[in-house]
Amino acid sequence: MTTSPGSHSQAESARQLGAPNAVVIGAAAMVGAGVFAVFAPAAGAAGAWLPVAVVIAGVVAYCNAISSARLAARHPGSGGAYVYGRERLGELWGYLAGWAFVVGKIASCAAMALTFAAYVLPGWERPAAVLAVVALTAAGHFGVRTRPG
């Protein structure tokens, strides 16, 4: 089979993710992990108030998304919470906001890994979660790359 000179790059599948792909994958992972982990404990704790609790959680998530969007619009550079805290409240608060963001993301990753492990290897959650994190870190380090722009 012959190909024209310009079609070679189109024929190969790129092993890169753009920003929109990464956002969709991240959102799907968070929602997916939450669906498998949150409803039983939430239903037990909220009882008949579960629908109200879900609406409240949705309002909180909406407020978080809107405030993050406004933050990004006001301070379009990289740094997010760190930049806003530094610009508005000072160096110390910016530093604390940045580290709080990092710690929150680490906790989120740990929760998703434990949720995955609880379904894959019940009784071996911690070792399976650690293995999942190591495997995904290696895949990210050696294989999956983001596309510039």
DSSP file (Angstrom, degrees, kcal/mol; ACC not computed):
  #  RESIDUE AA STRUCTURE BP1 BP2  ACC     N-H-->O    O-->H-N    N-H-->O    O-->H-N    TCO  KAPPA ALPHA  PHI   PSI    X-CA   Y-CA   Z-CA
    1    1 A M              0   0    0      0, 0.0     2,-0.3     0, 0.0     0, 0.0   0.000 360.0 360.0 360.0 131.3    0.0    0.0    0.0
    2    2 A T        -     0   0    0      0, 0.0     2,-0.4     0, 0.0     0, 0.0  -0.754 360.0-164.3-101.3 148.3    1.4    3.4   -0.9
    3    3 A T        -     0   0    0     -2,-0.3     5,-0.1     2,-0.0     0, 0.0  -0.949  24.7-109.8-128.3 151.2    0.8    6.5    1.0
    4    4 A S    >>  -     0   0    0     -2,-0.4     3,-1.5     1,-0.1     4,-0.5  -0.419  38.2-106.2 -74.1 157.4    1.4   10.1    0.0
    5    5 A P  G >4 S+     0   0    0      0, 0.0     3,-0.6     0, 0.0     4,-0.3   0.822 118.3  47.6 -56.1 -34.9    4.2   11.9    1.8
    6    6 A G  G 34 S+     0   0    0      1,-0.2     4,-0.4     2,-0.1     3,-0.3   0.611  99.9  67.6 -83.3 -11.3    1.9   14.0    4.0
    7    7 A S  G <> S+     0   0    0     -3,-1.5     4,-1.8     1,-0.2    -1,-0.2   0.599  76.5  82.8 -88.2  -9.1   -0.3   11.0    5.1
    8    8 A H  H <X S+     0   0    0     -3,-0.6     4,-1.3    -4,-0.5    -1,-0.2   0.925  92.8  46.2 -60.5 -46.3    2.3    9.2    7.2
    9    9 A S  H  4 S+     0   0    0     -3,-0.3    -1,-0.2    -4,-0.3    -2,-0.1   0.818 112.9  51.0 -68.8 -28.9    1.8   11.3   10.3
   10   10 A Q  H  4 S+     0   0    0     -4,-0.4    -1,-0.2     1,-0.2    -2,-0.2   0.803 105.1  56.8 -76.1 -28.3   -1.9   11.0   10.0
   11   11 A A  H  < S+     0   0    0     -4,-1.8     2,-0.2    -3,-0.2    -2,-0.2   0.826  95.3  75.3 -73.8 -30.9   -1.8    7.2    9.7
   12   12 A E  S  < S-     0   0    0     -4,-1.3     2,-0.5    -5,-0.2     0, 0.0  -0.579  86.0-123.0 -81.4 143.4    0.1    6.8   13.0
   13   13 A S        -     0   0    0     -2,-0.2     2,-0.2     2,-0.0    -2,-0.1  -0.743  26.3-128.5 -86.0 131.0   -1.9    7.2   16.2
   14   14 A A        -     0   0    0     -2,-0.5     2,-0.3    -4,-0.1    -1,-0.0  -0.560   6.1-149.8 -78.7 139.2   -0.4    9.8   18.4
   15   15 A R        +     0   0    0     -2,-0.2   130,-1.0   128,-0.1     2,-0.3  -0.370  63.9 103.9-103.0  51.8    0.4    8.8   22.0
   16   16 A Q  E     -a  145   0A   0     -2,-0.3     2,-0.4   128,-0.2   130,-0.2  -0.956  57.7-145.4-133.4 150.4   -0.2   12.3   23.3
   17   17 A L  E     -a  146   0A   0    128,-2.5   130,-3.2    -2,-0.3     2,-0.1  -0.942  10.9-147.3-115.2 137.8   -3.0   14.0   25.2
   18   18 A G     >  -     0   0    0     -2,-0.4     4,-2.3   128,-0.2     5,-0.2  -0.440  38.0 -94.4 -89.2 174.3   -4.0   17.6   24.8
   19   19 A A  H  > S+     0   0    0    128,-0.2     4,-2.4     1,-0.2     5,-0.2   0.906 124.3  51.7 -58.7 -45.2   -5.4   19.7   27.6
   20   20 A P  H  > S+     0   0    0      0, 0.0     4,-2.3     0, 0.0    -1,-0.2   0.909 110.9  49.0 -61.1 -39.1   -9.1   19.0   26.8
   21   21 A N  H  > S+     0   0    0      1,-0.2     4,-2.6     2,-0.2    -2,-0.2   0.926 111.1  49.5 -63.5 -43.9   -8.4   15.3   26.8
   22   22 A A  H  X S+     0   0    0     -4,-2.3     4,-2.5     1,-0.2    -1,-0.2   0.882 110.8  50.2 -63.4 -38.6   -6.6   15.5   30.1
   23   23 A V  H  X S+     0   0    0     -4,-2.4     4,-2.8     2,-0.2     5,-0.2   0.930 111.8  47.2 -65.3 -45.4   -9.4   17.5   31.6
   24   24 A V  H  X S+     0   0    0     -4,-2.3     4,-2.6     2,-0.2    -2,-0.2   0.916 113.6  47.8 -63.5 -43.3  -12.0   15.0   30.4
   25   25 A I  H  X S+     0   0    0     -4,-2.6     4,-2.3     2,-0.2    -1,-0.2   0.922 113.6  47.8 -63.7 -43.7  -10.0   12.0   31.7
   26   26 A G  H  X S+     0   0    0     -4,-2.5     4,-2.2    -5,-0.2    -2,-0.2   0.920 113.5  46.7 -63.3 -44.7   -9.4   13.7   35.0
   27   27 A A  H  X S+     0   0    0     -4,-2.8     4,-2.7     1,-0.2     5,-0.3   0.914 112.4  50.3 -64.0 -42.8  -13.1   14.6   35.5
   28   28 A A  H  X S+     0   0    0     -4,-2.6     4,-2.9    -5,-0.2     5,-0.2   0.890 110.2  50.7 -63.5 -38.9  -14.2   11.1   34.5
   29   29 A A  H  X S+     0   0    0     -4,-2.3     4,-2.7    -5,-0.2     5,-0.2   0.920 112.0  46.6 -64.8 -43.0  -11.8    9.5   36.9
   30   30 A M  H  X S+     0   0    0     -4,-2.2     4,-2.2     2,-0.2    -2,-0.2   0.938 117.2  42.4 -65.3 -46.5  -13.0   11.7   39.8
   31   31 A V  H  X S+     0   0    0     -4,-2.7     4,-2.6     2,-0.2    -2,-0.2   0.920 115.4  50.8 -65.8 -43.0  -16.7   11.1   39.0
   32   32 A G  H  X S+     0   0    0     -4,-2.9     4,-1.6    -5,-0.3    -2,-0.2   0.921 111.7  46.1 -62.0 -45.1  -16.1    7.4   38.4
   33   33 A A  H  X S+     0   0    0     -4,-2.7     4,-1.3    -5,-0.2    -1,-0.2   0.905 113.3  50.9 -64.0 -40.2  -14.2    6.9   41.7
   34   34 A G  H  X>S+     0   0    0     -4,-2.2     4,-2.9    -5,-0.2     5,-0.5   0.897 105.8  54.7 -64.6 -40.4  -16.9    8.9   43.5
   35   35 A V  H  <5S+     0   0    0     -4,-2.6     4,-0.5     1,-0.2    -1,-0.2   0.895 113.2  42.3 -61.0 -39.7  -19.7    6.8   42.0
   36   36 A F  H  <5S+     0   0    0     -4,-1.6    -1,-0.2    -5,-0.2    -2,-0.2   0.701 127.0  29.7 -80.0 -18.4  -18.1    3.6   43.3
   37   37 A A  H  <5S+     0   0    0     -4,-1.3    -2,-0.2    -3,-0.2    -3,-0.2   0.709 113.4  49.6-113.6 -23.9  -17.1    4.9   46.7
   38   38 A V  T  X5S+     0   0    0     -4,-2.9     4,-2.4    -5,-0.2     5,-0.2   0.816  88.7  67.4 -99.2 -31.1  -19.5    7.5   47.9
   39   39 A F  H  ><S+     0   0    0     -5,-0.5     4,-2.9    -4,-0.5     5,-0.2   0.893  98.9  49.0 -68.6 -41.3  -23.1    6.6   47.7
   40   40 A A  H  > S+     0   0    0      2,-0.2     4,-2.2     1,-0.2    -1,-0.2   0.963 117.7  39.7 -63.8 -51.2  -23.3    3.8   50.2
   41   41 A P  H  > S+     0   0    0      0, 0.0     4,-2.2     0, 0.0    -1,-0.2   0.898 117.8  50.4 -64.0 -36.7  -21.5    5.7   53.0
   42   42 A A  H  X S+     0   0    0     -4,-2.4     4,-3.0     2,-0.2     5,-0.3   0.917 110.8  48.4 -66.4 -42.1  -23.4    8.9   52.1
   43   43 A A  H  X S+     0   0    0     -4,-2.9     4,-2.2    -5,-0.2    -1,-0.2   0.892 112.0  50.1 -64.6 -39.2  -26.7    7.1   52.1
   44   44 A G  H  < S+     0   0    0     -4,-2.2    -1,-0.2    -5,-0.2    -2,-0.2   0.898 116.9  40.1 -64.8 -40.2  -26.0    5.6   55.5
   45   45 A A  H  < S+     0   0    0     -4,-2.2    -2,-0.2    -5,-0.2    -1,-0.2   0.883 123.9  36.9 -77.2 -39.3  -25.0    8.9   57.0
   46   46 A A  H >< S+     0   0    0     -4,-3.0     3,-2.2     1,-0.2    -3,-0.2   0.750  81.2 178.6 -88.3 -24.9  -27.7   11.1   55.4
   47   47 A G  G >< S-     0   0    0     -4,-2.2     3,-1.5    -5,-0.3    -1,-0.2  -0.380  74.3  -3.1  60.5-129.7  -30.5    8.6   55.5
   48   48 A A  G 3  S+     0   0    0      1,-0.3    -1,-0.3     2,-0.1     4,-0.2   0.647 130.1  68.3 -69.5 -14.4  -33.7   10.2   54.1
   49   49 A W  G <>  +     0   0    0     -3,-2.2     4,-2.6     1,-0.2    -1,-0.3   0.346  66.6 107.9 -85.6   6.0  -31.8   13.5   53.6
   50   50 A L  H <> S+     0   0    0     -3,-1.5     4,-2.5     1,-0.2     5,-0.2   0.894  75.6  50.9 -54.8 -46.3  -29.6   12.0   50.9
   51   51 A P  H  > S+     0   0    0      0, 0.0     4,-2.1     0, 0.0    -1,-0.2   0.912 112.4  47.4 -59.7 -39.6  -31.3   13.9   48.0
   52   52 A V  H  > S+     0   0    0     -3,-0.2     4,-2.5    -4,-0.2    -2,-0.2   0.916 111.3  51.2 -65.4 -42.2  -30.8   17.2   49.9
   53   53 A A  H  X S+     0   0    0     -4,-2.6     4,-2.6     1,-0.2    -1,-0.2   0.881 109.0  51.0 -62.7 -38.5  -27.2   16.3   50.7
   54   54 A V  H  X S+     0   0    0     -4,-2.5     4,-2.2     2,-0.2    -1,-0.2   0.901 110.2  49.2 -66.0 -40.9  -26.6   15.6   47.0
   55   55 A V  H  X S+     0   0    0     -4,-2.1     4,-2.3    -5,-0.2    -2,-0.2   0.923 111.6  49.1 -63.9 -43.6  -28.1   19.0   46.0
   56   56 A I  H  X S+     0   0    0     -4,-2.5     4,-2.5     1,-0.2    -2,-0.2   0.926 110.8  50.2 -61.3 -44.7  -25.9   20.7   48.6
   57   57 A A  H  X S+     0   0    0     -4,-2.6     4,-2.5     1,-0.2    -1,-0.2   0.890 109.9  51.4 -60.9 -39.0  -22.8   18.9   47.3
   58   58 A G  H  X S+     0   0    0     -4,-2.2     4,-2.4     2,-0.2    -1,-0.2   0.894 109.4  49.4 -64.0 -40.9  -23.7   20.0   43.8
   59   59 A V  H  X S+     0   0    0     -4,-2.3     4,-2.6     2,-0.2    -2,-0.2   0.916 111.7  48.9 -64.4 -43.0  -24.1   23.6   44.9
   60   60 A V  H  X S+     0   0    0     -4,-2.5     4,-2.3     2,-0.2    -2,-0.2   0.920 111.8  48.9 -62.4 -43.6  -20.7   23.5   46.6
   61   61 A A  H  X S+     0   0    0     -4,-2.5     4,-2.4     2,-0.2    -2,-0.2   0.899 111.3  50.4 -62.9 -40.6  -19.1   21.9   43.5
   62   62 A Y  H  X S+     0   0    0     -4,-2.4     4,-2.7     2,-0.2     5,-0.2   0.933 110.2  49.0 -62.7 -46.5  -20.7   24.6   41.3
   63   63 A C  H  X S+     0   0    0     -4,-2.6     4,-2.6     1,-0.2     5,-0.2   0.900 111.3  50.5 -60.2 -40.9  -19.3   27.4   43.6
   64   64 A N  H  X S+     0   0    0     -4,-2.3     4,-2.3     2,-0.2    -1,-0.2   0.923 111.6  47.6 -62.5 -44.4  -15.9   25.8   43.5
   65   65 A A  H  X S+     0   0    0     -4,-2.4     4,-2.2     2,-0.2    -2,-0.2   0.913 113.6  47.1 -64.9 -42.6  -16.0   25.6   39.7
   66   66 A I  H  X S+     0   0    0     -4,-2.7     4,-2.5     2,-0.2     5,-0.2   0.921 113.2  47.9 -66.3 -43.5  -17.1   29.2   39.4
   67   67 A S  H  X S+     0   0    0     -4,-2.6     4,-2.4    -5,-0.2    -1,-0.2   0.887 111.9  50.5 -66.5 -36.3  -14.6   30.6   41.8
   68   68 A S  H  X S+     0   0    0     -4,-2.3     4,-2.4    -5,-0.2    -1,-0.2   0.897 110.7  49.4 -65.5 -39.5  -11.8   28.6   40.1
   69   69 A A  H  X S+     0   0    0     -4,-2.2     4,-2.1     2,-0.2    -2,-0.2   0.911 112.7  46.6 -65.7 -42.3  -12.9   30.0   36.7
   70   70 A R  H  X S+     0   0    0     -4,-2.5     4,-2.3     2,-0.2     5,-0.2   0.894 111.3  52.2 -67.1 -38.7  -12.9   33.6   38.1
   71   71 A L  H  X S+     0   0    0     -4,-2.4     4,-2.4     1,-0.2    -2,-0.2   0.927 110.8  47.5 -60.5 -45.5   -9.5   33.0   39.7
   72   72 A A  H  < S+     0   0    0     -4,-2.4    -2,-0.2     1,-0.2    -1,-0.2   0.856 111.8  50.5 -66.0 -35.1   -8.1   31.8   36.4
   73   73 A A  H  < S+     0   0    0     -4,-2.1    -1,-0.2     1,-0.2    -2,-0.2   0.883 114.6  43.0 -70.1 -37.8   -9.6   34.8   34.5
   74   74 A R  H  < S+     0   0    0     -4,-2.3    -2,-0.2     1,-0.3    -1,-0.2   0.853 129.4  26.8 -76.4 -35.3   -8.2   37.3   37.0
   75   75 A H  S  < S+     0   0    0     -4,-2.4    -1,-0.3    -5,-0.2     5,-0.2  -0.751  71.8 176.3-127.9  82.1   -4.8   35.6   37.2
   76   76 A P        +     0   0    0      0, 0.0    -1,-0.1     0, 0.0     3,-0.1   0.583  49.4  95.0 -71.1  -9.7   -4.3   33.8   33.9
   77   77 A G  S >  S-     0   0    0      1,-0.1     3,-0.6     3,-0.1     2,-0.1  -0.198  88.4 -84.3 -73.9 171.6   -0.8   32.6   34.6
   78   78 A S  T 3  S+     0   0    0      1,-0.2    -1,-0.1     5,-0.0     0, 0.0  -0.431  98.3  70.5 -73.8 152.4    0.1   29.2   36.0
   79   79 A G  T >   -     0   0    0     -2,-0.1     3,-1.9    -3,-0.1     4,-0.4   0.092  62.7-169.5 129.3 -23.0    0.0   28.8   39.7
   80   80 A G  T <> S+     0   0    0     -3,-0.6     4,-2.2     1,-0.3     5,-0.2  -0.117  74.9  14.4  48.8-117.9   -3.7   28.9   40.5
   81   81 A A  H 3> S+     0   0    0      1,-0.2     4,-2.6     2,-0.2    -1,-0.3   0.833 127.6  56.9 -60.2 -35.6   -4.4   29.1   44.3
   82   82 A Y  H <> S+     0   0    0     -3,-1.9     4,-2.5    15,-0.2    -1,-0.2   0.947 108.6  45.1 -61.8 -48.7   -0.7   30.0   45.0
   83   83 A V  H  > S+     0   0    0     -4,-0.4     4,-2.9     2,-0.2     5,-0.2   0.929 115.0  47.4 -63.0 -46.4   -0.8   33.1   42.7
   84   84 A Y  H  X S+     0   0    0     -4,-2.2     4,-2.6     1,-0.2     5,-0.4   0.942 113.9  46.9 -62.2 -47.7   -4.1   34.3   44.0
   85   85 A G  H  X>S+     0   0    0     -4,-2.6     4,-2.4    -5,-0.2     5,-1.1   0.905 115.3  46.5 -60.3 -41.9   -3.1   33.9   47.6
   86   86 A R  H  X5S+     0   0    0     -4,-2.5     4,-0.7    -5,-0.2    -2,-0.2   0.927 115.8  44.3 -66.8 -45.4    0.2   35.6   47.0
   87   87 A E  H  <5S+     0   0    0     -4,-2.9    -2,-0.2    -5,-0.2    -1,-0.2   0.874 126.4  29.1 -69.2 -37.8   -1.2   38.5   45.0
   88   88 A R  H  <5S+     0   0    0     -4,-2.6    -3,-0.2    -5,-0.2    -2,-0.2   0.824 135.9  18.8 -94.0 -35.1   -4.2   39.2   47.3
   89   89 A L  H  <5S-     0   0    0     -4,-2.4    -3,-0.2    -5,-0.4     2,-0.2   0.604 108.8 -95.6-118.2 -15.9   -3.0   38.1   50.8
   90   90 A G     X< -     0   0    0     -5,-1.1     4,-2.1    -4,-0.7    -1,-0.3  -0.486  45.1 -62.5 119.7 169.2    0.8   38.0   50.7
   91   91 A E  H  > S+     0   0    0      1,-0.2     4,-2.5     2,-0.2     5,-0.2   0.891 125.9  51.0 -58.6 -46.7    3.6   35.5   50.2
   92   92 A L  H  > S+     0   0    0      1,-0.2     4,-2.6     2,-0.2    -1,-0.2   0.924 112.0  46.2 -60.8 -46.3    2.9   33.3   53.2
   93   93 A W  H  > S+     0   0    0      1,-0.2     4,-2.6     2,-0.2    -7,-0.2   0.863 111.8  51.7 -68.0 -34.7   -0.8   32.8   52.3
   94   94 A G  H  X S+     0   0    0     -4,-2.1     4,-2.5    -9,-0.4    -1,-0.2   0.922 110.5  48.8 -63.3 -43.6    0.1   32.1   48.7
   95   95 A Y  H  X S+     0   0    0     -4,-2.5     4,-2.3     2,-0.2    -2,-0.2   0.930 113.5  46.3 -60.8 -47.1    2.6   29.5   49.9
   96   96 A L  H  X S+     0   0    0     -4,-2.6     4,-2.5     1,-0.2    -2,-0.2   0.888 111.8  51.3 -64.6 -39.4    0.1   27.9   52.2
   97   97 A A  H  X S+     0   0    0     -4,-2.6     4,-2.1     2,-0.2   -15,-0.2   0.913 110.0  49.8 -64.4 -41.9   -2.6   27.9   49.5
   98   98 A G  H  X S+     0   0    0     -4,-2.5     4,-2.1   -17,-0.2    -2,-0.2   0.927 113.6  44.8 -62.2 -45.2   -0.3   26.2   47.0
   99   99 A W  H  X S+     0   0    0     -4,-2.3     4,-2.8     1,-0.2     5,-0.2   0.865 110.0  55.0 -69.5 -34.4    0.7   23.5   49.4
  100  100 A A  H  X S+     0   0    0     -4,-2.5     4,-2.3     2,-0.2    -1,-0.2   0.899 108.4  50.0 -62.9 -38.8   -3.0   23.0   50.5
  101  101 A F  H  X S+     0   0    0     -4,-2.1     4,-2.2     2,-0.2    -2,-0.2   0.936 111.9  47.0 -62.8 -46.8   -3.8   22.4   46.8
  102  102 A V  H  X S+     0   0    0     -4,-2.1     4,-2.2     1,-0.2    -2,-0.2   0.922 113.2  48.2 -62.4 -44.9   -1.0   19.9   46.4
  103  103 A V  H  X S+     0   0    0     -4,-2.8     4,-2.5     1,-0.2    -1,-0.2   0.900 110.7  52.2 -63.6 -40.2   -1.9   18.0   49.6
  104  104 A G  H  X S+     0   0    0     -4,-2.3     4,-2.2    -5,-0.2    -1,-0.2   0.899 109.8  48.3 -62.2 -41.2   -5.6   18.0   48.4
  105  105 A K  H  X S+     0   0    0     -4,-2.2     4,-2.4     2,-0.2    -2,-0.2   0.885 110.9  50.8 -67.4 -38.0   -4.6   16.5   45.1
  106  106 A I  H  X S+     0   0    0     -4,-2.2     4,-2.4     2,-0.2    -2,-0.2   0.928 111.2  48.2 -64.2 -44.0   -2.5   13.9   46.7
  107  107 A A  H  X S+     0   0    0     -4,-2.5     4,-2.4     1,-0.2    -2,-0.2   0.891 110.7  52.1 -62.7 -39.3   -5.3   12.9   49.0
  108  108 A S  H  X S+     0   0    0     -4,-2.2     4,-2.3     2,-0.2    -2,-0.2   0.917 110.2  47.7 -62.8 -44.0   -7.7   12.8   46.1
  109  109 A C  H  X S+     0   0    0     -4,-2.4     4,-2.5     1,-0.2    -2,-0.2   0.901 111.5  50.8 -63.8 -41.0   -5.3   10.4   44.2
  110  110 A A  H  X S+     0   0    0     -4,-2.4     4,-2.5     2,-0.2    -2,-0.2   0.909 109.8  50.1 -63.7 -41.5   -4.9    8.2   47.3
  111  111 A A  H  X S+     0   0    0     -4,-2.4     4,-2.1     2,-0.2    -2,-0.2   0.913 112.0  47.3 -63.9 -42.2   -8.7    8.0   47.7
  112  112 A M  H  X S+     0   0    0     -4,-2.3     4,-2.5     2,-0.2    -2,-0.2   0.901 111.9  50.4 -66.0 -39.7   -9.2    7.0   44.0
  113  113 A A  H  X S+     0   0    0     -4,-2.5     4,-2.5     1,-0.2    -2,-0.2   0.907 111.4  48.1 -64.8 -41.0   -6.4    4.4   44.3
  114  114 A L  H  X S+     0   0    0     -4,-2.5     4,-2.2     2,-0.2    -1,-0.2   0.869 110.6  51.7 -67.7 -35.7   -8.0    2.9   47.4
  115  115 A T  H  X S+     0   0    0     -4,-2.1     4,-1.2     2,-0.2    -2,-0.2   0.943 111.5  46.9 -63.8 -47.2  -11.4    2.8   45.7
  116  116 A F  H >X S+     0   0    0     -4,-2.5     4,-2.2     1,-0.2     3,-0.6   0.935 113.5  48.8 -56.7 -47.9   -9.9    1.0   42.7
  117  117 A A  H 3X S+     0   0    0     -4,-2.5     4,-2.7     1,-0.2     7,-0.3   0.846 103.2  60.5 -65.6 -34.9   -8.0   -1.4   45.0
  118  118 A A  H 3< S+     0   0    0     -4,-2.2    -1,-0.2     1,-0.2    -2,-0.2   0.824 113.3  38.1 -62.9 -30.4  -11.2   -2.1   47.1
  119  119 A Y  H << S+     0   0    0     -4,-1.2    -2,-0.2    -3,-0.6    -1,-0.2   0.824 122.0  41.6 -87.1 -34.7  -12.9   -3.5   44.0
  120  120 A V  H  < S+     0   0    0     -4,-2.2    -2,-0.2     1,-0.2    -3,-0.2   0.924 133.3  11.5 -81.4 -46.0   -9.9   -5.2   42.4
  121  121 A L  S >< S-     0   0    0     -4,-2.7     3,-2.3    -5,-0.2    -1,-0.2  -0.624  75.1-160.9-134.9  75.1   -8.3   -6.8   45.5
  122  122 A P  T 3  S+     0   0    0      0, 0.0    -4,-0.1     0, 0.0    -3,-0.1  -0.312  82.8  24.2 -58.2 136.2  -10.6   -6.7   48.5
  123  123 A G  T 3  S+     0   0    0     -5,-0.0     3,-0.1     0, 0.0    -5,-0.1   0.178 117.7  65.5  92.5 -17.2   -8.6   -7.3   51.7
  124  124 A W    <>  +     0   0    0     -3,-2.3     4,-2.3    -7,-0.3     5,-0.3  -0.162  60.7 135.4-124.2  35.9   -5.4   -6.0   50.0
  125  125 A E  H  >  +     0   0    0      1,-0.2     4,-2.7     2,-0.2     5,-0.2   0.905  68.0  47.7 -58.0 -49.2   -6.4   -2.4   49.4
  126  126 A R  H  > S+     0   0    0      2,-0.2     4,-2.5     1,-0.2     5,-0.2   0.950 114.7  42.9 -64.4 -50.5   -3.3   -0.7   50.5
  127  127 A P  H  > S+     0   0    0      0, 0.0     4,-2.4     0, 0.0    -1,-0.2   0.915 117.2  48.4 -61.5 -39.0   -0.7   -2.8   48.6
  128  128 A A  H  X S+     0   0    0     -4,-2.3     4,-2.4     2,-0.2    -2,-0.2   0.886 111.3  50.2 -67.4 -37.6   -3.0   -2.7   45.5
  129  129 A A  H  X S+     0   0    0     -4,-2.7     4,-2.4    -5,-0.3    -1,-0.2   0.917 111.3  48.2 -65.7 -42.9   -3.4    1.0   45.8
  130  130 A V  H  X S+     0   0    0     -4,-2.5     4,-2.6    -5,-0.2    -2,-0.2   0.926 111.8  50.1 -62.6 -43.7    0.3    1.6   46.1
  131  131 A L  H  X S+     0   0    0     -4,-2.4     4,-2.8    -5,-0.2    -2,-0.2   0.900 110.0  50.9 -61.2 -41.4    0.9   -0.7   43.0
  132  132 A A  H  X S+     0   0    0     -4,-2.4     4,-2.5     2,-0.2     5,-0.2   0.919 111.4  47.4 -62.8 -43.5   -1.7    1.3   41.0
  133  133 A V  H  X S+     0   0    0     -4,-2.4     4,-2.3     2,-0.2    -2,-0.2   0.918 113.6  47.8 -64.8 -42.6   -0.1    4.6   41.9
  134  134 A V  H  X S+     0   0    0     -4,-2.6     4,-2.5     2,-0.2    -2,-0.2   0.924 112.8  49.0 -63.5 -44.1    3.4    3.3   41.0
  135  135 A A  H  X S+     0   0    0     -4,-2.8     4,-2.4     1,-0.2    -2,-0.2   0.913 113.5  45.5 -63.5 -43.3    2.1    1.8   37.7
  136  136 A L  H  X S+     0   0    0     -4,-2.5     4,-2.3     2,-0.2    -1,-0.2   0.866 111.9  52.2 -69.8 -34.5    0.3    5.0   36.7
  137  137 A T  H  X S+     0   0    0     -4,-2.3     4,-2.4    -5,-0.2    -2,-0.2   0.925 111.3  47.1 -64.7 -43.4    3.4    7.1   37.7
  138  138 A A  H  X S+     0   0    0     -4,-2.5     4,-2.9     2,-0.2     5,-0.4   0.907 111.3  51.2 -64.2 -41.6    5.6    4.8   35.5
  139  139 A A  H  X>S+     0   0    0     -4,-2.4     4,-2.4     1,-0.2     5,-1.8   0.912 113.0  45.9 -62.1 -41.6    3.1    5.1   32.6
  140  140 A G  H  <5S+     0   0    0     -4,-2.3    -1,-0.2     3,-0.2    -2,-0.2   0.878 115.4  46.8 -67.3 -37.6    3.1    8.8   32.9
  141  141 A H  H  <5S+     0   0    0     -4,-2.4    -2,-0.2    -5,-0.2    -1,-0.2   0.903 127.0  24.1 -71.9 -41.2    6.9    9.0   33.1
  142  142 A F  H  <5S+     0   0    0     -4,-2.9    -2,-0.2    -5,-0.2    -3,-0.2   0.670 133.9  13.4-101.0 -19.1    7.7    6.6   30.3
  143  143 A G  T  <5S+     0   0    0     -4,-2.4     2,-0.2    -5,-0.4    -3,-0.2   0.762  98.6  66.1-125.6 -66.0    4.7    6.7   28.0
  144  144 A V      < +     0   0    0     -5,-1.8     2,-0.3  -128,-0.1    -1,-0.2  -0.483  56.0 177.2 -76.6 131.1    1.9    9.2   28.1
  145  145 A R  E     -a   16   0A   0   -130,-1.0  -128,-2.5    -2,-0.2     2,-0.3  -0.944  27.1-120.1-129.5 151.3    2.8   12.8   27.2
  146  146 A T  E     -a   17   0A   0     -2,-0.3  -128,-0.2  -130,-0.2  -131,-0.0  -0.693  27.7-120.7 -89.9 147.4    0.8   16.0   26.9
  147  147 A R        -     0   0    0   -130,-3.2  -128,-0.2    -2,-0.3     2,-0.0  -0.686  32.7-108.3 -84.1 134.7    0.8   17.8   23.6
  148  148 A P              0   0    0      0, 0.0    -1,-0.1     0, 0.0  -130,-0.0  -0.364 360.0 360.0 -62.8 142.3    2.0   21.4   23.7
  149  149 A G              0   0    0   -131,-0.0  -131,-0.1    -3,-0.0    -2,-0.0   0.446 360.0 360.0  88.8 360.0   -0.6   24.0   23.4
